[in-house]
Amino acid sequence: MATDPLRLGIAGLGTVGGGVVRLIEDHRALLAERLGREVVITRISARDRSRERPFDVAAYGWVDDPVDLATVDDVDVVVELIGGSDGPALALVRGALAAGRPVVTANKALLAHHGAALAAVAEKTGAMLAYEAAVAGGIPVVKALREGLIANRLTRIAGILNGTCNYILSRMEATGAEFADVLAEAQAHGYAEADPAFDIEGTDAAHKLTILATLGYGAAVDFGQLHVEGITSITADDIAFARELGYRIKLLGIAESDGNGIAARVHPTLVAHHTPLAEVDGVYNAVQIEGEPVGRLFLEGPGAGAGPTASAVVADLCYVAWNTDAEGPSSAPVYMKHAANLVTGDLRPMSDHVGRFYIRLNVIDRPGVMAAVTEVFARHAVSLESIIQRKRDADAPVPIVLMTHEAREAVMQAAIGEIGRLEAVTAPPCLIRLETM
Ligand SMILES: NC(=O)c1ccc[n+]([C@@H]2O[C@H](COP(=O)([O-])OP(=O)(O)OC[C@H]3O[C@@H](n4cnc5c(N)ncnc54)[C@H](OP(=O)(O)O)[C@@H]3O)[C@@H](O)[C@H]2O)c1
C-alpha cells in the first residue's frame, strides 16, 4: 500500500467546500489510519481569497483560477465544489479528466447536463469521476447502486430528492398554511434559497434523478427529455383532501424500466400513508430502489448541509485513494480501522447497558402481590413510570405490565430475578427493552 499522501486541490470553499476542509482537518488521524495513507490539502481556490471561512485559508496554497487545479503538479485529485452546469466547474472537471486526473464533485447540475460527455472523457483517459455527494447529500445511494446492487436488474428508483420541497410540503401539512407562507418561513429558516426557483420548480430533483437513472439503468438519460413539475401549484386544500383520502403529497423523482426503455419524471405525487416514502418529513431525502433479485430497499437521510455533503465527498476521496495507489489498487480494509484516540475496540458488557424496560409478569391476583413486586424494584432503586393491570381473575394468573424509567441492565436482571422467585409470580418475567430511535 502506498505511503505517499493523497494531495487534494479543492475548488469552491462555500458550504460544501468549507465542510470538506473542516472534515479533513478534524478527522485527519482517523482517515490516515483507515486509508493507510494521509489525505492532505495542497491547493485551494474560490472567488474571493479575503472572505471569512471556517478554517485558516493561509494554511493552504491559494490558486486564483480554479481551472489551474486540473494541471498544477502538486495535486493528485481535483475536488470540484463550485457548482453550476457550465463555467469554471465544467472547464475544471473536463480539463482534469482529460489530463487523467481523478475528480470528485458534488455538482448535480454539471452531471445532469454533461455527465455522459464527461464520462466519455474519463473512460478515455482512465481518470476516475466520483459524485456521491451530487445525489441525496449524506445518503450513500451512488455507492449502493454502483456497488451494492451491481448484480441486479433495476425496475424502479423513486426518491424524495429535494429537501426544500419536502420541508415545504411537510410544513403545509402540519400547519394547514398555504404554499407562499410556508416558502417564506422556509427562507427565514435557511431551508430555502433567496431564489428558490431551482428547488420548487423541480429542477434540482430532476438533476438528481437524471444522475440516478443514468447510473442505475446504464443509459445516458437526457435531462432535457424529463417530465418535470414542481410544487408551486399545491394548495392547503390539496394537502387536506389527500389526507382525507389516505395519502400525503410528496415531490418524487421516479425512474422506471421494464427492460424496454426508461420512464423518468419528477412531479408531486400522492403516496399512501404509512409507506416509507410518505413518512419522510422535513428536509430529509430518501430513495427507494426496486430490483431483481434483491427486492425493495429504502435509504433515508440528510440530503444537504455542510456535514452530510462533506461526508459523501470524503467517502469518494477514500475510494479514489484506494484505486490510485501507486503500487496498484488496494481496497477498503476488511474491518474499519479505528484511530486509537477516537474509539477503543473493547466491547462493553451487556450488564452496563442503561435503558428503559417493559416487564410483563403473570401473577396470582391476591392482596399484597403488587406491593411485593414494587418493594423489590424500590429496593433496587428502579423507578417505575407506569403499571397496567387490566384483568381480574381469582382463579387464574393475570398479566401485570410495568414500564420503568432508565435503569442499568445488571440492576434490572437482579430485580426481575428476585421477582421471578416470588410465590405469587407463576411464570418467568418477560422483559423487553425500549429503544428511542
Ligand atoms: N449546499 C449543499 O448542501 C449541497 C448539497 C449537495 C450538493 N451541493 C453541490 O455542491 C456544490 C457547491 O455548493 P455550495 O452550497 O457549497 O455552494 P456555495 O456555498 O455557493 O459555494 C460555492 C463556492 O464556489 C466558489 N465560486 C463560485 N463561483 C466561482 C468562480 N467563478 N470561480 C471560483 N470560485 C467560484 C465560491 O467562492 P467564494 O466563497 O469566494 O464566493 C464558493 O466558495 C454545488 O454544485 C451544489 O449543487 C451542495
The ligand as a Gaussian input file, in Angstrom:
#p B3LYP/6-31G(d) Opt

LIG

0 1
 N      -25.099000      23.086000      -0.067000
 C      -25.448000      21.807000      -0.025000
 O      -25.977000      21.327000       0.967000
 C      -25.142000      20.905000      -1.211000
 C      -25.519000      19.558000      -1.143000
 C      -25.197000      18.694000      -2.186000
 C      -24.516000      19.191000      -3.290000
 N      -24.183000      20.531000      -3.340000
 C      -23.453000      20.992000      -4.520000
 O      -22.152000      21.369000      -4.096000
 C      -21.671000      22.457000      -4.915000
 C      -21.286000      23.635000      -4.010000
 O      -22.445000      24.067000      -3.318000
 P      -22.340000      25.076000      -2.074000
 O      -23.668000      25.049000      -1.415000
 O      -21.124000      24.797000      -1.261000
 O      -22.166000      26.459000      -2.822000
 P      -21.655000      27.861000      -2.219000
 O      -21.786000      27.869000      -0.748000
 O      -22.310000      28.917000      -3.016000
 O      -20.075000      27.850000      -2.565000
 C      -19.596000      27.971000      -3.871000
 C      -18.090000      28.190000      -3.836000
 O      -17.600000      28.282000      -5.154000
 C      -16.842000      29.473000      -5.321000
 N      -17.079000      30.009000      -6.649000
 C      -18.260000      30.369000      -7.204000
 N      -18.058000      30.825000      -8.450000
 C      -16.731000      30.787000      -8.682000
 C      -15.895000      31.134000      -9.768000
 N      -16.397000      31.652000     -10.897000
 N      -14.568000      30.923000      -9.640000
 C      -14.056000      30.424000      -8.493000
 N      -14.796000      30.061000      -7.437000
 C      -16.108000      30.241000      -7.541000
 C      -17.349000      30.421000      -4.250000
 O      -16.311000      31.337000      -3.934000
 P      -16.450000      32.467000      -2.765000
 O      -16.616000      31.680000      -1.486000
 O      -15.177000      33.193000      -2.808000
 O      -17.665000      33.258000      -3.122000
 C      -17.696000      29.449000      -3.111000
 O      -16.542000      29.218000      -2.328000
 C      -22.813000      22.737000      -5.902000
 O      -22.584000      22.028000      -7.075000
 C      -24.038000      22.217000      -5.195000
 O      -25.060000      21.837000      -6.073000
 C      -24.475000      21.370000      -2.330000

